[in-house]
Amino acid sequence: MSANCIESDTEIESWQPPVDEENETRSSAHQRSLDRELLIASREFAVEHRGKSWWHLGSTLAAVLFFAAVAGMTEPLWLRTLASVLTGLTLVRMFILYHDYQHNTILTRSKLAKLILSVYGNLMLTPPSAWKHSHDHHHHHNSKLFGTDLGSFPIMTTANYRKATKLERLSYRIARNPLVILLGYFPVFLYGMCIYTANRDPRRHWDAFTSMLLHFGFIAACIWFSGWVTTAFVFLLPTWIATCLGTYLFYIQHNFPGAKIRDGEEWSYTNAALESSSFLEMGPLMHWMTGNIGYHHVHHLNAKIPFYRLPEAMQALPPLQTPKKTSLKIRDIVRCLQLKFWDEDRDRLITYAELDAA
């Protein structure tokens, strides 16, 4: 090949073969067909077992109340602390039942379930209208490069960050700071789910006011009847654990090494589930405590699959058996928290250090 055709190794690397539009169209059509087949196959598991749903709700509620009762004991301290932690973890599981109910996945049309789960949602600063609005938006726009970040952590491309003003950069750094996760109770739940939502549309999200009233009224009542110490063990510490872990789970499910983010033309619902939603490796106990939300790629493929059938669906459908994984190991937590920007050239999430080096 002569020097007139390609004059350097750089040009060789940058050269791309001409696009065969006909073959590309066929490939896209084939991929859409496979995606459709997978979605259809997943419907087999998008059917609740009503008895199981009631069992999971009843047993989880009983576990929350039992651990909270033990945490309310006067001694010994180690047992109260352990019970308080377990109360927080079972509150996370309770949230998954609330989450599935809001998806109309379990216990639909049950007035009793609606009462129990609505009280839970409001007590835990996730008023039904605000949560459903933001979470439905998240499912339909998961890992899109452009659009609002309603219901998810904001993500900037490296190019957009370089063009941003100092104030925009500061706001972005704060939003993706690990302290937001550690203190999730305040910025994510109290402010994001309630104060901000109520201020934005008070008529539509009137239950945000109800949620704050119930939440702080419950704390005040606990302090009045039991004192600060018992309130801390029974409600404050468990709530902090639940909101902190819940915020981190929400973050890690879409911000991990290997996650893909696409623009409107390249984005698809199925690819967002398989390429941009993680499988969180945990032991059986933590899968129980977190209501199988670690099978997040399966949940994003079909949100109508009840949480207790997610492992069954993954085991039955081959395309779901090779997910992108992460875990709760310290090393993996640090790696996920370090990811801050989407680099379009590298086609991956990168850290502050990688941005500076570039």
C-alpha positions as CSV (number, residue, x, y, z in Angstrom):
1,M,0.0,0.0,0.0
2,S,1.5,3.3,-1.1
3,A,2.3,6.3,1.1
4,N,-0.2,8.3,-0.9
5,C,-3.0,6.1,0.4
6,I,-2.2,6.0,4.2
7,E,0.7,8.0,5.4
8,S,1.0,7.1,9.1
9,D,0.1,4.5,11.7
10,T,-2.3,7.1,13.2
11,E,-4.2,7.3,10.0
12,I,-4.4,3.5,9.8
13,E,-5.9,3.4,13.3
14,S,-8.4,6.1,12.5
15,W,-9.5,4.5,9.2
16,Q,-12.9,2.9,9.2
17,P,-14.4,0.7,6.4
18,P,-17.3,2.1,4.5
19,V,-20.7,1.4,6.2
20,D,-22.9,-1.2,4.6
21,E,-26.2,0.5,5.3
22,E,-28.2,-2.5,4.1
23,N,-26.4,-5.0,6.4
24,E,-26.5,-2.5,9.3
25,T,-30.3,-2.2,8.9
26,R,-30.6,-6.0,8.8
27,S,-28.5,-6.3,11.9
28,S,-30.6,-3.7,13.8
29,A,-33.8,-5.5,12.7
30,H,-32.4,-8.8,13.9
31,Q,-31.4,-7.3,17.2
32,R,-34.8,-5.8,17.7
33,S,-36.3,-9.2,17.0
34,L,-34.1,-10.8,19.6
35,D,-35.0,-8.1,22.1
36,R,-38.7,-8.6,21.5
37,E,-38.3,-12.4,21.9
38,L,-36.6,-11.9,25.3
39,L,-39.3,-9.5,26.5
40,I,-42.0,-11.9,25.5
41,A,-40.2,-14.8,27.2
42,S,-39.9,-12.8,30.4
43,R,-43.7,-12.4,30.6
44,E,-43.9,-16.0,31.9
45,F,-42.4,-14.8,35.2
46,A,-44.4,-11.5,35.3
47,V,-47.2,-13.3,37.2
48,E,-47.5,-13.0,41.0
49,H,-48.3,-15.9,43.3
50,R,-50.8,-14.1,45.5
51,G,-50.3,-16.3,48.5
52,K,-46.5,-15.8,48.3
53,S,-46.9,-12.1,48.1
54,W,-49.0,-12.0,51.2
55,W,-46.5,-14.3,53.0
56,H,-43.6,-12.1,52.1
57,L,-45.5,-8.9,53.2
58,G,-46.7,-10.5,56.5
59,S,-43.4,-12.1,57.4
60,T,-41.4,-9.0,56.6
61,L,-43.7,-6.7,58.6
62,A,-43.5,-9.2,61.5
63,A,-39.7,-9.2,61.3
64,V,-39.5,-5.3,61.3
65,L,-41.8,-5.2,64.3
66,F,-39.9,-7.9,66.2
67,F,-36.5,-6.4,65.7
68,A,-37.8,-3.0,66.6
69,A,-39.3,-4.4,69.8
70,V,-36.0,-5.9,70.7
71,A,-34.2,-2.7,69.9
72,G,-36.5,-0.9,72.3
73,M,-35.4,-3.1,75.3
74,T,-33.3,-1.4,78.0
75,E,-30.4,-3.9,77.9
76,P,-28.0,-5.4,77.0
77,L,-26.5,-2.8,74.7
78,W,-25.0,-5.2,72.2
79,L,-28.4,-6.9,71.6
80,R,-30.2,-3.5,71.2
81,T,-27.6,-2.4,68.7
82,L,-27.8,-5.7,66.7
83,A,-31.6,-5.5,66.7
84,S,-31.5,-1.9,65.5
85,V,-29.2,-2.8,62.6
86,L,-31.5,-5.7,61.7
87,T,-34.5,-3.4,61.8
88,G,-32.8,-1.1,59.3
89,L,-32.0,-4.0,57.0
90,T,-35.6,-5.4,57.1
91,L,-36.9,-1.9,56.4
92,V,-34.9,-2.2,53.1
93,R,-36.7,-5.4,52.4
94,M,-40.0,-3.8,53.3
95,F,-39.2,-1.1,50.8
96,I,-38.8,-3.6,48.0
97,L,-42.4,-4.8,48.7
98,Y,-43.5,-1.2,48.5
99,H,-41.5,-0.7,45.3
100,D,-43.1,-3.8,43.7
101,Y,-46.6,-2.6,44.8
102,Q,-45.9,0.8,43.2
103,H,-45.0,-1.1,39.9
104,N,-48.5,-2.8,40.2
105,T,-46.5,-6.1,40.4
106,I,-47.9,-7.5,43.6
107,L,-51.1,-7.2,45.7
108,T,-52.8,-5.0,43.3
109,R,-56.4,-3.9,44.2
110,S,-55.9,-5.0,47.8
111,K,-57.1,-2.2,50.1
112,L,-55.3,-3.8,53.1
113,A,-52.0,-3.9,51.2
114,K,-52.5,-0.4,50.0
115,L,-53.0,0.8,53.6
116,I,-50.0,-1.0,55.0
117,L,-47.6,0.0,52.2
118,S,-48.8,3.5,51.9
119,V,-48.3,4.1,55.6
120,Y,-44.8,2.5,55.2
121,G,-44.0,4.7,52.2
122,N,-45.1,7.9,53.9
123,L,-43.4,7.0,57.2
124,M,-40.1,6.4,55.4
125,L,-40.2,9.7,53.4
126,T,-41.1,8.1,50.1
127,P,-44.6,9.4,49.4
128,P,-46.4,7.3,46.8
129,S,-47.0,10.0,44.2
130,A,-43.4,11.3,44.3
131,W,-41.8,7.9,44.3
132,K,-43.9,6.5,41.5
133,H,-43.4,9.6,39.3
134,S,-39.6,9.6,39.6
135,H,-39.2,5.8,39.5
136,D,-41.3,5.3,36.4
137,H,-39.3,8.0,34.7
138,H,-36.1,6.3,35.7
139,H,-37.3,3.0,34.1
140,H,-38.1,4.6,30.8
141,H,-34.9,6.7,30.7
142,N,-32.4,4.4,32.4
143,S,-28.8,5.2,31.3
144,K,-29.7,7.7,28.5
145,L,-27.0,10.1,27.8
146,F,-29.2,13.1,27.4
147,G,-32.3,14.0,29.2
148,T,-33.3,14.8,32.8
149,D,-31.8,12.9,35.7
150,L,-35.2,12.7,37.5
151,G,-35.1,9.6,39.7
152,S,-31.4,8.9,39.2
153,F,-28.0,10.2,39.9
154,P,-26.9,12.9,37.4
155,I,-24.3,12.0,34.8
156,M,-22.2,14.4,32.7
157,T,-20.0,13.7,29.7
158,T,-16.4,14.8,29.9
159,A,-17.1,17.4,27.2
160,N,-20.1,18.8,29.0
161,Y,-18.2,19.1,32.2
162,R,-15.4,21.0,30.6
163,K,-17.9,23.5,29.2
164,A,-19.8,23.8,32.5
165,T,-19.5,26.9,34.7
166,K,-17.9,26.7,38.1
167,L,-21.2,26.7,39.8
168,E,-22.5,23.8,37.5
169,R,-19.3,21.9,38.2
170,L,-19.7,22.4,42.0
171,S,-23.3,21.3,41.9
172,Y,-22.4,18.2,39.9
173,R,-19.5,17.3,42.3
174,I,-21.8,17.7,45.3
175,A,-24.6,15.5,43.7
176,R,-22.1,12.7,43.0
177,N,-20.2,13.0,46.3
178,P,-20.2,9.8,48.5
179,L,-21.5,11.8,51.4
180,V,-24.8,12.1,49.5
181,I,-25.1,8.3,49.8
182,L,-23.9,8.2,53.4
183,L,-26.3,10.9,54.4
184,G,-29.0,9.7,52.0
185,Y,-31.7,10.4,54.6
186,F,-31.4,14.2,54.2
187,P,-30.5,15.0,50.5
188,V,-32.2,12.0,48.8
189,F,-35.3,11.2,50.9
190,L,-36.1,14.3,53.0
191,Y,-35.1,16.9,50.5
192,G,-35.4,15.1,47.1
193,M,-38.5,13.0,47.7
194,C,-40.4,15.4,50.0
195,I,-39.3,19.1,50.2
196,Y,-38.2,19.5,46.5
197,T,-41.1,17.5,45.2
198,A,-43.7,19.3,47.3
199,N,-42.3,22.7,46.3
200,R,-42.3,21.8,42.6
201,D,-45.9,20.6,42.3
202,P,-47.8,20.8,45.6
203,R,-51.1,19.9,44.2
204,R,-49.9,16.7,42.5
205,H,-47.6,15.7,45.3
206,W,-49.6,16.7,48.3
207,D,-48.7,13.5,50.0
208,A,-45.1,14.8,50.4
209,F,-46.5,17.0,53.1
210,T,-48.3,14.1,54.7
211,S,-45.1,12.1,54.6
212,M,-43.1,14.7,56.5
213,L,-45.9,15.2,59.0
214,L,-46.2,11.4,59.7
215,H,-42.4,10.9,59.8
216,F,-41.6,13.7,62.2
217,G,-44.8,13.2,64.1
218,F,-43.8,9.6,64.7
219,I,-40.3,10.7,65.9
220,A,-41.9,13.2,68.3
221,A,-44.3,10.6,69.7
222,C,-41.5,8.2,70.3
223,I,-39.4,10.8,72.1
224,W,-42.4,11.8,74.2
225,F,-43.3,8.3,75.3
226,S,-39.9,6.5,75.2
227,G,-37.1,9.1,75.3
228,W,-34.3,10.0,72.9
229,V,-32.2,6.8,73.5
230,T,-35.0,4.3,72.7
231,T,-36.1,6.4,69.7
232,A,-32.6,6.3,68.4
233,F,-32.4,2.5,68.6
234,V,-36.0,1.8,67.4
235,F,-36.3,4.4,64.6
236,L,-33.5,6.9,63.9
237,L,-30.6,4.4,63.5
238,P,-32.7,1.9,61.5
239,T,-33.9,4.7,59.2
240,W,-30.4,6.0,58.6
241,I,-29.2,2.4,57.8
242,A,-32.2,1.9,55.4
243,T,-31.8,5.2,53.6
244,C,-28.0,4.9,53.3
245,L,-28.1,1.3,52.0
246,G,-31.1,2.1,49.8
247,T,-29.3,5.1,48.2
248,Y,-26.2,3.1,47.6
249,L,-28.1,0.2,46.1
250,F,-29.8,2.7,43.7
251,Y,-26.4,4.2,42.8
252,I,-24.5,0.9,42.3
253,Q,-27.1,-0.6,40.1
254,H,-26.3,1.8,37.2
255,N,-22.9,3.3,38.1
256,F,-20.3,0.5,37.9
257,P,-17.4,-0.5,35.7
258,G,-18.7,-1.7,32.3
259,A,-22.0,0.2,32.4
260,K,-23.0,1.7,29.1
261,I,-24.7,5.0,28.5
262,R,-26.3,5.8,25.2
263,D,-28.0,8.7,23.4
264,G,-31.6,8.7,22.2
265,E,-30.9,7.1,18.8
266,E,-28.7,4.2,20.2
267,W,-30.7,3.7,23.4
268,S,-33.0,0.7,23.8
269,Y,-35.0,-0.6,26.7
270,T,-33.5,-4.1,26.5
271,N,-29.9,-2.9,26.2
272,A,-30.4,-0.5,29.1
273,A,-31.4,-3.6,31.2
274,L,-28.6,-5.9,30.0
275,E,-25.7,-3.4,29.5
276,S,-26.5,-0.7,32.0
277,S,-28.0,-2.5,35.0
278,S,-25.9,-4.6,37.3
279,F,-26.2,-8.0,39.0
280,L,-25.1,-7.4,42.6
281,E,-23.3,-10.5,44.0
282,M,-24.4,-11.1,47.6
283,G,-25.0,-14.0,49.9
284,P,-28.5,-15.5,50.5
285,L,-29.0,-13.4,53.7
286,M,-28.3,-10.1,52.0
287,H,-30.4,-11.1,48.9
288,W,-33.2,-11.7,51.4
289,M,-32.7,-8.4,53.2
290,T,-32.6,-6.4,50.0
291,G,-35.5,-8.3,48.4
292,N,-33.5,-9.6,45.4
293,I,-33.0,-6.1,44.1
294,G,-29.5,-7.2,43.2
295,Y,-31.0,-9.0,40.2
296,H,-31.4,-5.5,38.8
297,H,-30.8,-6.3,35.2
298,V,-33.8,-8.8,35.4
299,H,-36.0,-6.2,37.1
300,H,-35.2,-3.6,34.4
301,L,-36.0,-6.0,31.7
302,N,-39.4,-6.5,33.1
303,A,-40.6,-4.6,36.1
304,K,-43.7,-6.7,36.3
305,I,-41.7,-9.7,37.6
306,P,-42.3,-10.0,41.4
307,F,-39.1,-9.7,43.4
308,Y,-39.3,-13.3,44.6
309,R,-39.4,-14.5,41.0
310,L,-36.3,-12.6,39.7
311,P,-33.8,-15.4,40.4
312,E,-36.2,-17.9,38.7
313,A,-36.3,-15.7,35.6
314,M,-32.6,-15.3,35.5
315,Q,-32.0,-19.0,35.8
316,A,-34.5,-19.7,33.0
317,L,-33.5,-17.1,30.4
318,P,-30.0,-17.5,28.9
319,P,-29.5,-13.9,27.9
320,L,-29.8,-12.9,31.6
321,Q,-27.2,-15.4,32.9
322,T,-24.1,-13.4,31.9
323,P,-24.8,-10.0,33.5
324,K,-22.3,-7.3,34.4
325,K,-21.5,-7.8,38.1
326,T,-20.4,-5.9,41.1
327,S,-20.5,-6.6,44.8
328,L,-20.5,-5.1,48.3
329,K,-16.8,-5.8,48.8
330,I,-14.9,-2.8,49.8
331,R,-12.8,-2.9,46.6
332,D,-15.9,-2.9,44.4
333,I,-17.6,-0.2,46.4
334,V,-14.6,2.1,46.1
335,R,-14.3,1.4,42.3
336,C,-18.0,2.3,41.8
337,L,-17.9,5.4,43.9
338,Q,-14.9,6.7,41.9
339,L,-16.8,6.8,38.7
340,K,-17.9,10.3,37.9
341,F,-18.2,11.0,34.1
342,W,-19.2,9.4,30.9
343,D,-16.3,9.5,28.4
344,E,-17.7,9.2,24.9
345,D,-14.3,8.6,23.3
346,R,-13.5,5.7,25.7
347,D,-17.1,4.5,25.8
348,R,-17.0,4.1,29.6
349,L,-17.4,5.8,32.9
350,I,-14.2,7.4,34.2
351,T,-12.8,9.0,37.4
352,Y,-11.7,12.5,38.3
353,A,-8.1,11.3,37.9
354,E,-8.7,10.0,34.4
355,L,-10.4,13.2,33.4
356,D,-7.5,15.3,34.7
357,A,-5.0,13.0,32.9
358,A,-6.9,13.4,29.7
